[in-house]
Amino acid sequence: MDRVSAGRPGGRRLTRARRDWQHKLSTRVVRDNQAIHVEDLGVTGLGRTRLAKSVHDAGWASFTSMLEYKAARYGRTFARVDRFFPSTRMCSACGRIDEKMA
């Protein structure tokens, strides 16, 4: 059982429901896509912000590990993208990075 729902009444049921949802969603994502790329989030850094509860409740690490092993099982490509990769500043056509947006 995860730490977030361990102390709450009905926490075990919540944990199981979340894990079931993660399994169903990860299976659908892997079956529908040839390549899956996920951002390597700094969850510990996010844990110190207002997003702490939602990030830890969502179980990002367990979800990405499910994606990874299911991608291998279905023969799909899986990659983790570094959180500092400038994807929003990169041109999708030529790959040039716009320094003005830094």
C-alpha positions in Angstrom: 0.0 0.0 0.0 1.3 3.5 -0.8 2.1 6.1 1.9 -0.5 8.6 0.7 -3.6 6.5 1.3 -2.2 4.3 4.1 -3.6 6.3 7.0 -7.0 7.1 5.5 -10.1 5.1 6.0 -10.7 3.1 2.8 -7.1 3.7 1.8 -6.5 0.2 0.6 -9.5 0.4 -1.7 -8.3 3.7 -3.1 -4.8 2.3 -3.7 -6.3 -0.7 -5.6 -8.6 1.5 -7.7 -5.6 3.8 -8.6 -3.4 0.8 -9.6 -6.3 -0.7 -11.6 -6.8 2.6 -13.4 -3.0 2.9 -14.1 -2.9 -0.6 -15.6 -5.9 0.0 -17.9 -4.6 3.4 -19.0 -1.0 2.2 -19.6 -2.2 -0.8 -21.6 -4.4 1.5 -23.8 -1.5 4.0 -24.3 0.9 1.2 -25.3 -1.5 -0.6 -27.6 -2.5 2.7 -29.4 1.1 4.1 -29.9 4.3 2.8 -31.6 6.5 5.0 -29.4 6.0 6.3 -25.9 8.2 9.2 -24.6 7.7 10.4 -21.0 9.3 13.3 -19.3 11.6 12.4 -16.4 9.8 14.6 -13.8 11.7 15.8 -10.7 9.0 14.4 -8.4 10.9 15.2 -5.3 11.2 18.8 -6.4 7.5 18.9 -7.2 6.8 17.5 -3.8 7.8 20.8 -2.2 5.2 22.7 -4.2 1.5 23.0 -4.1 1.4 20.1 -6.6 2.8 17.7 -4.0 -0.4 15.9 -3.2 -1.5 15.5 -6.8 1.9 14.3 -8.1 2.3 11.8 -5.3 -1.3 10.6 -5.5 -1.0 10.0 -9.2 1.9 7.6 -8.7 3.9 8.9 -11.6 6.8 6.6 -11.0 4.7 3.4 -10.9 2.8 4.6 -14.0 5.9 5.1 -16.0 7.3 1.8 -15.0 4.1 0.1 -16.2 4.4 1.9 -19.5 8.0 0.8 -19.8 7.5 -2.9 -19.2 4.3 -3.0 -21.3 6.1 -1.3 -24.1 8.7 -4.0 -24.0 6.1 -6.7 -23.9 4.2 -5.3 -27.0 7.4 -4.4 -28.9 7.0 -0.7 -28.7 9.6 2.0 -28.3 9.9 3.6 -24.8 12.1 6.5 -23.9 12.5 8.9 -21.0 13.0 12.5 -21.9 15.3 14.6 -19.7 13.4 17.3 -17.8 15.8 19.9 -19.1 15.4 18.9 -22.8 14.3 22.1 -24.6 11.3 20.5 -26.4 9.1 23.5 -26.3 11.8 25.7 -27.9 12.7 23.2 -30.6 11.4 23.4 -34.2 9.7 20.2 -35.1 10.7 20.5 -38.8 14.4 21.3 -38.6 15.3 20.8 -34.9 16.7 24.4 -34.4 16.4 25.7 -30.8 15.1 29.2 -30.3 17.3 30.9 -27.8 15.0 33.9 -27.4 12.5 31.7 -25.6 15.0 30.7 -22.9 
